[in-house]
């Protein structure tokens, strides 16, 4: 192989995005930015809501990114699916918290609409990652590392994943 061809191949490989940690995942990066914005929302709440609704928003926002991180760190397919579904549930909870902020006039309607738009983007990325997990599992890919083959648990996780993705909005 000539030097130029080898150099071009090495450059192409180094340009390709490789995932080393959960922090490299697009879904995590976008969810992290959304979490920061939701924390900013809590600073805008009236004193009446600083501890109740504010605390609830902060817990759900942290749960969103924590579940992505923990799910990525799990080697068992069923655990990965469960944690990403948990992340999705926390995101839905945050959307409901935005509805509270809208209903109670804690935020401007346009701010709520923009935050919801960002939430739906995060949801699309979570669903995309769940599809990726499902497809890698179906194709026998090696990305999902199993410590044991508990077929019943994996079948249950696949059924749960298929049900969740079929109910999801297309992104």
C-alpha positions as a Markdown table, in Angstrom:
| # | Residue | x | y | z |
|---|---|---|---|---|
| 1 | Unk | 0.0 | 0.0 | 0.0 |
| 2 | Unk | 1.4 | 3.4 | -1.0 |
| 3 | Unk | 2.1 | 6.0 | 1.7 |
| 4 | Unk | -0.6 | 8.4 | 0.3 |
| 5 | Unk | -3.3 | 5.7 | 0.3 |
| 6 | Unk | -2.4 | 4.6 | 3.8 |
| 7 | Unk | -2.4 | 8.2 | 5.0 |
| 8 | Unk | -5.8 | 8.9 | 3.4 |
| 9 | Unk | -7.2 | 5.8 | 5.1 |
| 10 | Unk | -5.8 | 6.8 | 8.5 |
| 11 | Unk | -7.2 | 10.3 | 8.1 |
| 12 | Unk | -10.7 | 8.9 | 7.2 |
| 13 | Unk | -10.6 | 6.6 | 10.3 |
| 14 | Unk | -9.5 | 9.5 | 12.6 |
| 15 | Unk | -12.3 | 11.7 | 11.2 |
| 16 | Unk | -14.9 | 9.0 | 11.9 |
| 17 | Unk | -16.7 | 9.7 | 15.2 |
| 18 | Unk | -16.0 | 6.9 | 17.6 |
| 19 | Unk | -17.9 | 6.4 | 20.9 |
| 20 | Unk | -15.6 | 5.9 | 23.9 |
| 21 | Unk | -17.9 | 7.1 | 26.7 |
| 22 | Unk | -21.4 | 8.2 | 27.2 |
| 23 | Unk | -20.2 | 11.7 | 26.9 |
| 24 | Unk | -19.4 | 11.1 | 23.2 |
| 25 | Unk | -23.1 | 10.2 | 22.4 |
| 26 | Unk | -25.1 | 12.9 | 20.6 |
| 27 | Unk | -28.1 | 11.9 | 22.7 |
| 28 | Unk | -26.2 | 12.6 | 25.9 |
| 29 | Unk | -24.8 | 15.9 | 24.7 |
| 30 | Unk | -28.2 | 17.2 | 23.6 |
| 31 | Unk | -29.9 | 16.0 | 26.7 |
| 32 | Unk | -27.2 | 17.6 | 28.8 |
| 33 | Unk | -27.9 | 21.0 | 27.2 |
| 34 | Unk | -31.6 | 20.5 | 27.8 |
| 35 | Unk | -30.9 | 19.7 | 31.4 |
| 36 | Unk | -29.0 | 22.9 | 31.8 |
| 37 | Unk | -32.0 | 24.9 | 30.4 |
| 38 | Unk | -34.4 | 23.1 | 32.7 |
| 39 | Unk | -32.2 | 24.1 | 35.7 |
| 40 | Unk | -32.4 | 27.7 | 34.4 |
| 41 | Unk | -36.2 | 27.3 | 34.5 |
| 42 | Unk | -36.0 | 26.5 | 38.2 |
| 43 | Unk | -34.3 | 29.8 | 38.9 |
| 44 | Unk | -37.2 | 31.6 | 37.2 |
| 45 | Unk | -39.9 | 30.0 | 39.4 |
| 46 | Unk | -41.7 | 32.1 | 42.0 |
| 47 | Unk | -40.6 | 31.5 | 45.7 |
| 48 | Unk | -43.8 | 29.4 | 46.2 |
| 49 | Unk | -42.5 | 26.8 | 43.7 |
| 50 | Unk | -38.7 | 26.9 | 44.3 |
| 51 | Unk | -38.7 | 23.9 | 46.5 |
| 52 | Unk | -41.6 | 21.8 | 45.2 |
| 53 | Unk | -41.8 | 22.2 | 41.5 |
| 54 | Unk | -38.2 | 23.4 | 41.2 |
| 55 | Unk | -36.9 | 20.3 | 43.1 |
| 56 | Unk | -39.0 | 18.0 | 40.9 |
| 57 | Unk | -37.7 | 19.6 | 37.7 |
| 58 | Unk | -34.1 | 19.3 | 38.9 |
| 59 | Unk | -34.5 | 15.6 | 39.9 |
| 60 | Unk | -36.1 | 14.7 | 36.6 |
| 61 | Unk | -33.5 | 16.7 | 34.6 |
| 62 | Unk | -30.7 | 14.9 | 36.4 |
| 63 | Unk | -32.5 | 11.6 | 35.9 |
| 64 | Unk | -32.6 | 12.2 | 32.2 |
| 65 | Unk | -28.9 | 12.4 | 31.8 |
| 66 | Unk | -28.0 | 9.9 | 34.6 |
| 67 | Unk | -30.1 | 7.2 | 32.9 |
| 68 | Unk | -28.4 | 7.8 | 29.6 |
| 69 | Unk | -25.0 | 7.5 | 31.3 |
| 70 | Unk | -25.9 | 4.4 | 33.3 |
| 71 | Unk | -27.6 | 2.7 | 30.4 |
| 72 | Unk | -24.5 | 3.2 | 28.2 |
| 73 | Unk | -22.4 | 1.8 | 31.0 |
| 74 | Unk | -24.4 | -1.4 | 31.2 |
| 75 | Unk | -23.2 | -4.4 | 29.3 |
| 76 | Unk | -26.4 | -6.3 | 29.3 |
| 77 | Unk | -28.9 | -5.5 | 26.6 |
| 78 | Unk | -32.0 | -5.6 | 28.9 |
| 79 | Unk | -30.4 | -3.1 | 31.3 |
| 80 | Unk | -29.4 | -0.8 | 28.5 |
| 81 | Unk | -33.0 | -0.7 | 27.2 |
| 82 | Unk | -34.5 | -0.2 | 30.7 |
| 83 | Unk | -32.2 | 2.7 | 31.5 |
| 84 | Unk | -32.8 | 4.5 | 28.2 |
| 85 | Unk | -36.6 | 4.0 | 28.7 |
| 86 | Unk | -36.2 | 5.5 | 32.1 |
| 87 | Unk | -34.5 | 8.5 | 30.6 |
| 88 | Unk | -37.3 | 8.8 | 28.2 |
| 89 | Unk | -39.8 | 8.7 | 31.1 |
| 90 | Unk | -37.9 | 11.5 | 32.9 |
| 91 | Unk | -38.0 | 13.6 | 29.7 |
| 92 | Unk | -41.8 | 13.1 | 29.5 |
| 93 | Unk | -42.0 | 14.2 | 33.1 |
| 94 | Unk | -40.1 | 17.4 | 32.3 |
| 95 | Unk | -42.5 | 18.1 | 29.4 |
| 96 | Unk | -45.4 | 17.9 | 31.9 |
| 97 | Unk | -43.5 | 20.2 | 34.3 |
| 98 | Unk | -43.3 | 22.7 | 31.4 |
| 99 | Unk | -47.1 | 22.3 | 31.1 |
| 100 | Unk | -47.4 | 23.3 | 34.7 |
| 101 | Unk | -45.1 | 26.3 | 34.1 |
| 102 | Unk | -47.3 | 27.3 | 31.1 |
| 103 | Unk | -50.6 | 26.7 | 33.0 |
| 104 | Unk | -49.5 | 28.7 | 36.0 |
| 105 | Unk | -47.9 | 31.5 | 33.8 |
| 106 | Unk | -44.5 | 30.9 | 35.4 |
| 107 | Unk | -42.9 | 31.2 | 31.9 |
| 108 | Unk | -43.8 | 32.9 | 28.7 |
| 109 | Unk | -45.7 | 30.8 | 26.1 |
| 110 | Unk | -42.9 | 31.1 | 23.5 |
| 111 | Unk | -40.3 | 30.0 | 26.1 |
| 112 | Unk | -42.3 | 26.9 | 26.9 |
| 113 | Unk | -42.8 | 26.2 | 23.2 |
| 114 | Unk | -39.1 | 26.4 | 22.6 |
| 115 | Unk | -38.2 | 24.2 | 25.5 |
| 116 | Unk | -40.8 | 21.6 | 24.4 |
| 117 | Unk | -39.3 | 21.7 | 20.9 |
| 118 | Unk | -35.9 | 20.9 | 22.4 |
| 119 | Unk | -37.5 | 18.2 | 24.5 |
| 120 | Unk | -38.9 | 16.5 | 21.4 |
| 121 | Unk | -35.5 | 16.7 | 19.8 |
| 122 | Unk | -34.0 | 14.8 | 22.8 |
| 123 | Unk | -36.9 | 12.3 | 22.6 |
| 124 | Unk | -36.1 | 11.7 | 19.0 |
| 125 | Unk | -32.5 | 11.0 | 19.8 |
| 126 | Unk | -33.4 | 8.7 | 22.7 |
| 127 | Unk | -35.8 | 6.8 | 20.4 |
| 128 | Unk | -33.1 | 6.7 | 17.7 |
| 129 | Unk | -30.6 | 5.2 | 20.2 |
| 130 | Unk | -33.2 | 2.6 | 21.3 |
| 131 | Unk | -33.7 | 1.7 | 17.7 |
| 132 | Unk | -30.0 | 1.3 | 17.3 |
| 133 | Unk | -29.9 | -1.0 | 20.3 |
| 134 | Unk | -32.8 | -3.1 | 18.9 |
| 135 | Unk | -31.2 | -3.3 | 15.5 |
| 136 | Unk | -27.8 | -4.2 | 16.8 |
| 137 | Unk | -29.4 | -6.9 | 18.9 |
| 138 | Unk | -31.4 | -8.2 | 16.0 |
| 139 | Unk | -28.4 | -8.3 | 13.7 |
| 140 | Unk | -26.2 | -10.0 | 16.4 |
| 141 | Unk | -23.9 | -7.0 | 16.5 |
| 142 | Unk | -21.1 | -7.0 | 19.0 |
| 143 | Unk | -21.7 | -3.5 | 20.3 |
| 144 | Unk | -24.1 | -4.8 | 22.9 |
| 145 | Unk | -21.9 | -6.8 | 25.2 |
| 146 | Unk | -23.7 | -9.5 | 27.3 |
| 147 | Unk | -22.3 | -10.8 | 30.5 |
| 148 | Unk | -24.7 | -13.7 | 30.4 |
| 149 | Unk | -27.4 | -14.9 | 28.0 |
| 150 | Unk | -30.6 | -14.7 | 29.9 |
| 151 | Unk | -32.9 | -15.3 | 26.9 |
| 152 | Unk | -36.2 | -14.7 | 28.8 |
| 153 | Unk | -35.0 | -11.3 | 30.1 |
| 154 | Unk | -33.7 | -10.3 | 26.7 |
| 155 | Unk | -36.9 | -11.3 | 25.1 |
| 156 | Unk | -38.8 | -9.3 | 27.6 |
| 157 | Unk | -36.6 | -6.3 | 26.9 |
| 158 | Unk | -37.1 | -6.7 | 23.2 |
| 159 | Unk | -40.8 | -6.8 | 23.6 |
| 160 | Unk | -40.7 | -3.7 | 25.9 |
| 161 | Unk | -38.5 | -1.9 | 23.4 |
| 162 | Unk | -40.7 | -2.8 | 20.4 |
| 163 | Unk | -43.8 | -1.7 | 22.3 |
| 164 | Unk | -42.2 | 1.6 | 23.3 |
| 165 | Unk | -40.9 | 2.4 | 19.8 |
| 166 | Unk | -44.2 | 1.5 | 18.2 |
| 167 | Unk | -45.9 | 4.0 | 20.5 |
| 168 | Unk | -43.3 | 6.7 | 19.9 |
| 169 | Unk | -43.7 | 9.6 | 17.6 |
| 170 | Unk | -41.7 | 9.1 | 14.4 |
| 171 | Unk | -38.5 | 11.1 | 14.5 |
